Amino acid sequence: MANVLLFHSARGLTPGMDAFAEVLRENGHTVNVPDLYDGRTFGDLGTGIAYAEELGFQALEDAGVHIAARFPPETVYIGFSLGVMPAQRLAQTRTGARGAVLISACVPLGVFGDTWPAGVPVQIHGMEDDPVFVDEGDLSAAQNLVETTADAELFLYPGTAHLFADISTEDYDETAAPALTARVLELLARVER
């Protein structure tokens, strides 16, 4: 059983985030999903990003890190899009981190630390033609991380959707999302061996 801290996307704590967390729980893991938006959700990514900008990206990242202090350091951090910021920061900087899953985003090495910590496996998942993931530099950051880190994997799925693993959005992909979930479950099982 792994301890997991799951950070939502810019659309907020959608039913899809809860559904993803529930699948992990059904497989025996303890999953906490903090709501960085205090109950607000958004029907489209653009509106959610505008709200995140209003709150401040740094403030949201800091809030995620602050919340994590309530949970054991031996945690796997999972972030969807905007949620990658606190998830990746915690995985790179919090002693005891057990792993990370970065979905539809990746922060370049050098922002939270020049290298990825040894012994902390990381998976990065994205769609190969997602304009947000590809054009905003996340794919390049992911490729660099994988090239310089022993236990890092990049999984690219065919398609253009950004939140392809959130079943409550129009981006949900019935092929890619289950593949992503299976890979996440494999990582969680591995870190607990």
C-alpha positions, 0 to 999 in steps of 0.5 A: 500500500502506497501513500499518494497525494494527488493534485488536481488540474486547473479545472479544479477537483473535478469528479474525474479527479475523485474517480482516478483517486478511487481507482487507486484506493480500490487497489489498496492505496491511501490517496489524499486529494487536496482541493486547492480551489476550495470547491470551485471547478471549471467547465473548461481549461481556459477558465480554470487557468484564468482562475489559477492566474488570479490566485497566483501559480506560486501561491497554489504551488506553495499551498500544495507544499504546505498541505503535504506537511500534514502527510507522511514524507514517504509519499508518491506525488501525482499531479495533473497539469497545474497539479504537477507544480506542487507534485514535482516540487515535493518529489524533488525536494521533500526527503522521503518521497517515494515517487512521482507521476506527472500528467500532461506537464513537466517542470524543467530541471533547474527550477526545483533542483538541478537533478532528480533525486536518486531512488525516486522513480518518476513517470511522465504521461502526455499526449504526443500532439497536445499543444499545451504539453508540446508547445509550452515546453513540457515535452522537452522538459520531460525528455531532458528529465528522462535522459538524465535520470536513471528511474524516469519514464516518459509515456506518450499517447496518440492524440491532442487532448490535455486532460485525457485521464480525467473521465469528467472532461471532454478530453477523456480518452478511453484508450490512453486513460486506462493505459496510464492508470495501469502504469501508475498502478505498476509504479505504486506496486513497485515502490511498495515492494 
